[in-house]
Structure formats: C-alpha cells, structure tokens
Amino acid sequence: MGNAPVPRVVKLGDLLPAFSNFETVLSSLKSYSLWPAVLREALLDRAITGVACTQGEVDSCWREWCVKNGVDPEIPVFEGLSVMEMRKASVRELRIEKFKEQAFGKLLPEYFRARKQSLDRVELEIARFQHRAVAEEALFRCREGEQTLEQAAQELAHRDGGEPPVKRMGPMPTGRLGVGISALLAGARPGEFRGPKKVGQFQVIVKVLGVTEGALDQKTRQKLLGELLGHWIEQQMAAMTGRPPRQPIQEEQEG
C-alpha cells in the first residue's frame, strides 16, 4: 500500500472567499453552532460602549496581552490578525474588565457572602462504611480519643464486610466535595469529627484536619466578577431568545 499524499498547507486566503458576504458568514456561524457565542460577544460589545480608557491603560494592557498570547510586541504576529486588530482585541479585554467592575463591583460583598462556603478550603480524612452501626461505633471511638479514624476503620473492618478505605483529601475548596459532604462540613472546625451521614451508598465519617476560610482577595474578586458577568449575560440571552437562563458553571479556584 503506497503512502498517502501529504495534504498541502491551507492558507488563510484559501478560506476567506467562503466568508465573502454577510449571508454566508451568518449561515456559517449558525451551522457551526457558534451563533450563541456570537450573540454573547455582541452583547458585551454593546455593554462596553462608552467605557473610557486612558492612554496609559491602553499601553499597559497591550503589553499584558502580548505576554499572555506569546506575541512579540516589536514584531506582532497572531492568528492572522493585523496589528490594529490585535490592539483592538487587547483594548476590548480591558474595557470588559472595567465594565465588570463598574457594573458589578457594588454587588461583590453580598455575592461573596453567598458563595463563601464553596470558596473555603478544607483538609480532611474521610472514611466510608457500609453499615451505620459500624460507622457510629467508629465515630464514638474517635470522639472518645480511643483511636484514630484509620485505626477504628481497620479494626472494625471485619464487621463492615471489608476494610473501609480512609482517604486524606485537600486542601481543596469545599464546593468540590459534593453536596452531601459539603453540607456535612458546614461550620466545622479543625480536629472535629462529623457524621455519620449517608452519601451515596456509604455512611460517611469525616475528620476535619484544617480549614482555610475564603477571602475576597484580588484573585477571588476577579473570579466572582466574572461569575456575575456570566449571570448577567445569561439573563440578557434569555430575554432575547425566550429560553430560560442557564446557570453558568462555577469553577472553584485552586490554591
């Protein structure tokens, strides 16, 4: 069997004729399932109209944009864009950041309080048991200081149909632990045992090793502003399209 011919490199100019007029561009966006994304970006463009930037801010954001995208500012080359288009993209990002602060900054304290539990970070040991009576016995031994959670789980394994695994987890955001375990940890302090609580098919006991409370620092501030912007965009999209607003995904930040 002979070698297949190597496809030639496709150049940007080869693709542009396919987008030579508005109708073909619009049809392509819809067939590529990009139309909702385009509407969201158009909403942002409308929202940031009138957001002013100083020349110093523009120059600074251009340098940051080049670093973020691996572009040499002296010889800028990026995704087939012209220098003017690249600079426009960098300023657009700046104006979006300023819009988020202007529109939602005043809502941050209340929103932070609502999100705080999922932003707290916890380190814990977790044991899963098949039978509640066995889990309660293990919890009693731990609270009385007779045994560690691991020792109790190992000693009671024969009564539980196997050795209950004890895992150490974290530090990690409580929002990543699942609804059941997150609820179990509400208000917990280091050294405290919680449980047993049925989570899935297991009776769960948790020992809290450490808790780091979430703080409204700069990283968290930017994250929450992004979430508030996402909620606003979804409300606008729902009003335009008639569909119910979707809940933006809240990704818990790493440490």
C-alpha positions as a Python dict, from the first residue, in 0.01 Angstrom:
ca = {
    (1, 'M'): (0, 0, 0),
    (2, 'G'): (150, 331, -106),
    (3, 'N'): (196, 629, 115),
    (4, 'A'): (-98, 870, 124),
    (5, 'P'): (-23, 1213, -23),
    (6, 'V'): (55, 1479, 234),
    (7, 'P'): (-217, 1749, 229),
    (8, 'R'): (-83, 2088, 136),
    (9, 'V'): (-81, 2362, 396),
    (10, 'V'): (-405, 2559, 385),
    (11, 'K'): (-353, 2935, 392),
    (12, 'L'): (-590, 3191, 540),
    (13, 'G'): (-654, 3334, 193),
    (14, 'D'): (-790, 2996, 84),
    (15, 'L'): (-1068, 3020, 343),
    (16, 'L'): (-1169, 3385, 315),
    (17, 'P'): (-1370, 3354, -11),
    (18, 'A'): (-1612, 3127, 177),
    (19, 'F'): (-1697, 3426, 400),
    (20, 'S'): (-1721, 3686, 125),
    (21, 'N'): (-2063, 3826, 222),
    (22, 'F'): (-2287, 3869, 524),
    (23, 'E'): (-2526, 3588, 432),
    (24, 'T'): (-2255, 3324, 406),
    (25, 'V'): (-2093, 3441, 731),
    (26, 'L'): (-2426, 3429, 915),
    (27, 'S'): (-2512, 3086, 771),
    (28, 'S'): (-2169, 2950, 866),
    (29, 'L'): (-2192, 3080, 1223),
    (30, 'K'): (-2527, 2910, 1273),
    (31, 'S'): (-2423, 2581, 1112),
    (32, 'Y'): (-2105, 2574, 1322),
    (33, 'S'): (-2318, 2622, 1638),
    (34, 'L'): (-2135, 2946, 1706),
    (35, 'W'): (-2436, 3174, 1695),
    (36, 'P'): (-2498, 3184, 2076),
    (37, 'A'): (-2130, 3269, 2131),
    (38, 'V'): (-2150, 3548, 1875),
    (39, 'L'): (-2461, 3689, 2044),
    (40, 'R'): (-2284, 3686, 2380),
    (41, 'E'): (-1985, 3874, 2239),
    (42, 'A'): (-2216, 4122, 2066),
    (43, 'L'): (-2390, 4181, 2400),
    (44, 'L'): (-2053, 4256, 2555),
    (45, 'D'): (-1964, 4495, 2274),
    (46, 'R'): (-2286, 4684, 2337),
    (47, 'A'): (-2231, 4684, 2713),
    (48, 'I'): (-1878, 4828, 2695),
    (49, 'T'): (-1975, 5110, 2460),
    (50, 'G'): (-1873, 5429, 2634),
    (51, 'V'): (-1627, 5264, 2876),
    (52, 'A'): (-1330, 5500, 2866),
    (53, 'C'): (-962, 5404, 2895),
    (54, 'T'): (-660, 5625, 2946),
    (55, 'Q'): (-363, 5601, 2710),
    (56, 'G'): (-156, 5458, 2993),
    (57, 'E'): (-414, 5182, 3049),
    (58, 'V'): (-420, 5108, 2674),
    (59, 'D'): (-40, 5079, 2655),
    (60, 'S'): (-26, 4862, 2966),
    (61, 'C'): (-299, 4623, 2851),
    (62, 'W'): (-127, 4586, 2510),
    (63, 'R'): (192, 4471, 2680),
    (64, 'E'): (-5, 4230, 2902),
    (65, 'W'): (-199, 4096, 2603),
    (66, 'C'): (124, 4026, 2415),
    (67, 'V'): (272, 3840, 2713),
    (68, 'K'): (-47, 3635, 2764),
    (69, 'N'): (-64, 3534, 2397),
    (70, 'G'): (309, 3483, 2340),
    (71, 'V'): (333, 3774, 2095),
    (72, 'D'): (647, 3980, 2036),
    (73, 'P'): (523, 4342, 2060),
    (74, 'E'): (802, 4454, 1826),
    (75, 'I'): (701, 4206, 1554),
    (76, 'P'): (343, 4111, 1647),
    (77, 'V'): (204, 3804, 1470),
    (78, 'F'): (-110, 3630, 1599),
    (79, 'E'): (-380, 3418, 1434),
    (80, 'G'): (-368, 3613, 1107),
    (81, 'L'): (-473, 3940, 1274),
    (82, 'S'): (-336, 4277, 1179),
    (83, 'V'): (-160, 4487, 1443),
    (84, 'M'): (-465, 4713, 1458),
    (85, 'E'): (-692, 4413, 1517),
    (86, 'M'): (-463, 4279, 1789),
    (87, 'R'): (-458, 4615, 1965),
    (88, 'K'): (-836, 4635, 1935),
    (89, 'A'): (-864, 4290, 2096),
    (90, 'S'): (-641, 4393, 2385),
    (91, 'V'): (-837, 4713, 2449),
    (92, 'R'): (-1164, 4520, 2432),
    (93, 'E'): (-1043, 4293, 2713),
    (94, 'L'): (-951, 4598, 2919),
    (95, 'R'): (-1290, 4760, 2865),
    (96, 'I'): (-1466, 4437, 2964),
    (97, 'E'): (-1268, 4428, 3289),
    (98, 'K'): (-1359, 4789, 3361),
    (99, 'F'): (-1725, 4722, 3278),
    (100, 'K'): (-1734, 4429, 3522),
    (101, 'E'): (-1600, 4649, 3799),
    (102, 'Q'): (-1835, 4937, 3721),
    (103, 'A'): (-2147, 4722, 3682),
    (104, 'F'): (-2098, 4457, 3948),
    (105, 'G'): (-1836, 4580, 4192),
    (106, 'K'): (-2101, 4707, 4432),
    (107, 'L'): (-2266, 4361, 4437),
    (108, 'L'): (-1947, 4177, 4536),
    (109, 'P'): (-1976, 4185, 4918),
    (110, 'E'): (-2321, 4024, 4919),
    (111, 'Y'): (-2232, 3778, 4642),
    (112, 'F'): (-1913, 3682, 4824),
    (113, 'R'): (-2111, 3603, 5139),
    (114, 'A'): (-2345, 3383, 4934),
    (115, 'R'): (-2052, 3198, 4774),
    (116, 'K'): (-1817, 3191, 5072),
    (117, 'Q'): (-1884, 2836, 5189),
    (118, 'S'): (-1789, 2695, 4849),
    (119, 'L'): (-1476, 2914, 4846),
    (120, 'D'): (-1349, 2793, 5183),
    (121, 'R'): (-1074, 2533, 5162),
    (122, 'V'): (-1061, 2224, 5380),
    (123, 'E'): (-823, 1938, 5451),
    (124, 'L'): (-982, 1622, 5585),
    (125, 'E'): (-981, 1249, 5640),
    (126, 'I'): (-1286, 1065, 5516),
    (127, 'A'): (-1397, 708, 5592),
    (128, 'R'): (-1680, 527, 5415),
    (129, 'F'): (-1869, 245, 5586),
    (130, 'Q'): (-2132, 5, 5459),
    (131, 'H'): (-2329, -12, 5786),
    (132, 'R'): (-2443, 279, 6002),
    (133, 'A'): (-2396, 89, 6329),
    (134, 'V'): (-2030, 27, 6243),
    (135, 'A'): (-1983, 392, 6144),
    (136, 'E'): (-2137, 506, 6474),
    (137, 'E'): (-1903, 278, 6669),
    (138, 'A'): (-1601, 416, 6482),
    (139, 'L'): (-1717, 772, 6547),
    (140, 'F'): (-1761, 701, 6919),
    (141, 'R'): (-1407, 564, 6948),
    (142, 'C'): (-1264, 866, 6767),
    (143, 'R'): (-1452, 1122, 6974),
    (144, 'E'): (-1351, 947, 7296),
    (145, 'G'): (-990, 960, 7185),
    (146, 'E'): (-953, 583, 7191),
    (147, 'Q'): (-841, 550, 6829),
    (148, 'T'): (-768, 748, 6517),
    (149, 'L'): (-1018, 727, 6234),
    (150, 'E'): (-787, 498, 6039),
    (151, 'Q'): (-733, 269, 6338),
    (152, 'A'): (-1105, 244, 6409),
    (153, 'A'): (-1186, 174, 6044),
    (154, 'Q'): (-926, -101, 6022),
    (155, 'E'): (-1028, -266, 6349),
    (156, 'L'): (-1397, -263, 6260),
    (157, 'A'): (-1344, -377, 5903),
    (158, 'H'): (-1447, -736, 5978),
    (159, 'R'): (-1789, -612, 6092),
    (160, 'D'): (-1837, -397, 5785),
    (161, 'G'): (-1777, -655, 5514),
    (162, 'G'): (-1430, -538, 5422),
    (163, 'E'): (-1174, -274, 5511),
    (164, 'P'): (-1333, 72, 5490),
    (165, 'P'): (-1099, 296, 5294),
    (166, 'V'): (-975, 607, 5476),
    (167, 'K'): (-866, 885, 5241),
    (168, 'R'): (-689, 1212, 5308),
    (169, 'M'): (-814, 1494, 5089),
    (170, 'G'): (-720, 1857, 5035),
    (171, 'P'): (-660, 2128, 5093),
    (172, 'M'): (-939, 2184, 4843),
    (173, 'P'): (-1249, 2403, 4801),
    (174, 'T'): (-1547, 2261, 4986),
    (175, 'G'): (-1750, 2318, 4671),
    (176, 'R'): (-1558, 2035, 4503),
    (177, 'L'): (-1652, 1778, 4768),
    (178, 'G'): (-2009, 1728, 4655),
    (179, 'V'): (-2333, 1850, 4811),
    (180, 'G'): (-2355, 1578, 5077),
    (181, 'I'): (-2006, 1617, 5221),
    (182, 'S'): (-2010, 1997, 5185),
    (183, 'A'): (-2328, 2010, 5393),
    (184, 'L'): (-2168, 1778, 5650),
    (185, 'L'): (-1876, 2018, 5688),
    (186, 'A'): (-2081, 2337, 5733),
    (187, 'G'): (-1933, 2531, 6025),
    (188, 'A'): (-1681, 2256, 6106),
    (189, 'R'): (-1358, 2335, 6292),
    (190, 'P'): (-1015, 2167, 6275),
    (191, 'G'): (-1000, 1847, 6481),
    (192, 'E'): (-1375, 1797, 6471),
    (193, 'F'): (-1542, 1472, 6363),
    (194, 'R'): (-1863, 1485, 6160),
    (195, 'G'): (-2106, 1210, 6069),
    (196, 'P'): (-2215, 953, 6009),
    (197, 'K'): (-2407, 1078, 5708),
    (198, 'K'): (-2537, 871, 5420),
    (199, 'V'): (-2369, 990, 5099),
    (200, 'G'): (-2450, 770, 4803),
    (201, 'Q'): (-2434, 409, 4918),
    (202, 'F'): (-2197, 474, 5210),
    (203, 'Q'): (-2216, 601, 5567),
    (204, 'V'): (-1950, 872, 5581),
    (205, 'I'): (-1741, 997, 5872),
    (206, 'V'): (-1513, 1296, 5829),
    (207, 'K'): (-1233, 1434, 6043),
    (208, 'V'): (-1154, 1797, 5970),
    (209, 'L'): (-776, 1846, 5965),
    (210, 'G'): (-771, 2211, 5864),
    (211, 'V'): (-992, 2493, 5735),
    (212, 'T'): (-882, 2800, 5540),
    (213, 'E'): (-1161, 3049, 5501),
    (214, 'G'): (-1211, 3213, 5164),
    (215, 'A'): (-1111, 3579, 5143),
    (216, 'L'): (-1214, 3848, 4899),
    (217, 'D'): (-862, 3895, 4767),
    (218, 'Q'): (-780, 4012, 4415),
    (219, 'K'): (-791, 3662, 4264),
    (220, 'T'): (-1128, 3583, 4421),
    (221, 'R'): (-1259, 3928, 4331),
    (222, 'Q'): (-1185, 3874, 3961),
    (223, 'K'): (-1336, 3526, 3972),
    (224, 'L'): (-1661, 3647, 4128),
    (225, 'L'): (-1686, 3947, 3895),
    (226, 'G'): (-1658, 3701, 3607),
    (227, 'E'): (-1941, 3493, 3753),
    (228, 'L'): (-2163, 3798, 3795),
    (229, 'L'): (-2094, 3897, 3436),
    (230, 'G'): (-2186, 3545, 3327),
    (231, 'H'): (-2518, 3563, 3514),
    (232, 'W'): (-2596, 3898, 3353),
    (233, 'I'): (-2518, 3769, 3003),
    (234, 'E'): (-2741, 3465, 3058),
    (235, 'Q'): (-3030, 3687, 3167),
    (236, 'Q'): (-2986, 3901, 2856),
    (237, 'M'): (-2964, 3595, 2631),
    (238, 'A'): (-3280, 3451, 2785),
    (239, 'A'): (-3465, 3777, 2722),
    (240, 'M'): (-3355, 3780, 2357),
    (241, 'T'): (-3411, 3414, 2273),
    (242, 'G'): (-3704, 3326, 2500),
    (243, 'R'): (-3525, 3031, 2658),
    (244, 'P'): (-3476, 3000, 3036),
    (245, 'P'): (-3143, 3139, 3161),
    (246, 'R'): (-2874, 2878, 3210),
    (247, 'Q'): (-2669, 2860, 3527),
    (248, 'P'): (-2306, 2948, 3445),
    (249, 'I'): (-2057, 2687, 3567),
    (250, 'Q'): (-1878, 2797, 3883),
    (251, 'E'): (-1526, 2658, 3881),
    (252, 'E'): (-1370, 2654, 4223),
    (253, 'Q'): (-1025, 2808, 4212),
    (254, 'E'): (-713, 2621, 4306),
    (255, 'G'): (-482, 2744, 4575),
}
